[in-house]
Amino acid sequence: MLRELKFFLCFLFCVSIISVRADVLPIQSFKTPSGLEVWLVEDNTSPVISLVFKFDRAKLRSPFKPETSLFHSAILTGAGILSPLEMDRFSKETPAWASLEIGISQTTLTLKTTKDGLASSLKVWARLIGDPQFQKADLSYSKTRAISSVAYYKEDLELSSSIKLLQTIFPDSSFKIDLDKTSQIIESLTAEDMKKETITNFLSSKPKIVVVGDVNKKELIELLEATFGALDLHLPSSPPNSLNPRWSNKEILIERDVPQSVVAFAQPGVNPLSKDYPKFLLLQYVLYQRLYDELREKRGLIYSIQFNAGHYKNVDLLQGIFACECTNAPKVAKFIRSEWERLKDFGITQTELSSAKLAFKRDKILTLTSTKRVAKEYADPLSFNLSPDKARTLLETAEKVTLGEINLFTEEVLQPKSLTLVIIGRSSKSNPPKGKK
């Protein structure tokens, strides 16, 4: 009885937050005179203004290529316009904070600043993007940082498994990476290579922008037009390359002498514009909870579990990753495959669906505790070309999904024959018996 009461109160709390936030912080959707697409959420109560810029990349390819790694470092250290020390001083004195994420199909720039620092932050970043001076930059410093990042890629098991998983699904040359040779290639890159990367990552499309904070529409349009609206774009003559996934039920083992294994897997996903997208989001929560309960709570086979979705123009992925003892990796891989079949055949329970809806609300509402979190929450729907109404009503639509509907969807979307797995760790043959070395 007590558990039911707690569930009801939590549910009521989530629903009340949905209605309040939708009324207090509406999305203002508009285009600037230069064609910048903007979602503005005015929040006059916060001293922090957060902005997320989404740029479509000219080429769909792995973000771990040597030139991309160096470009990421060079931009964040001033791109020849400011020295690394001057960039650090600008960040502290403005104040301004920035992060840059380069993905397969998009580049995401996130900025945090104050009302007084907004104009100077936009001006500096528009210069870094629109007119970088790599020929004046100390690329040796950027190369050192980039090479350190590559060393991290090689040591991080989750990242290494994800890279190998993408190489397996997309076996064309744009995803082939030899991390052992990447550092040597970075050393040979020049300012001209960075200029090409600027066009690939930033200047081949107009950015889509989400702004959350204490700024009005008129003021924001003036600031954006004078900075990002004035970028000299190099629009590609043809659309970006299409990704051609090759699905199979492969299981790849990468031998590595490590204390634990990582199991990464993927299968085809669902496009955000699909009417089934809310069901797809709920299914991820169902999968997480089902496999967490079975593999960790009941069997103690895993340390952690994650699920996420990848959306890359014409290709959508459902991805997951587990960490476990090396001896447990084969059992985990086998269980994942058997559970895929079981879910496809028998579906999920009403309890699982109700729990998934509650977890979805919690993650989408209760985590929106800052302007940055709100901006990042809306950036993906905008980049997916969803309307503000669709973004706002996603929770409401998910709440209406019935057990029959999600079970029909689960039967259609889960594809055991396309489930591709990558395991990094020691094989059972190379694992010594317990107590022996």
Buried (B, 14 or more C-beta within 10 A) or exposed (E): EEEEEEEEEBBEEBBEBBEEBBEEBEBBBEEBEBEBBBBBBBBEEBEBBBBBBBBBBBBBBBBBBBBBBBBBBBBBBBBBBBBBEEBEEBBEEBBBBBEBEBBBBBBBBBBBBBBEBBBBBBEBBBBBBBEBBBEEBBBEBBBBBBBEBBEEBBEEBBBBBBBBBBBBBBEBEBBEBEBEEBBEBBBEBEBEBBBBBBBBBBBBBBBBBBBBBBBEBEEBBEBBBEBBBEBEEBEBEEEBEEBEBEBEBBBBBBEBEBEBBBBBBBBBBBBBEEEBBBBBBBBBBBBBBBBBEBBBEEEEBBBEBEBEBBBBBBBBBBBBBBBBBBBBBBBBBEBBBEBBEBBBEEBBEEEBBEBBBBBBBBEBBEEBEBBBEBBBBBBBBBBBEBEBEBBBBBBEBBBEBEBEBBBBBBEEBBBBEBBBBBBBBBBEEEBEEEEEE
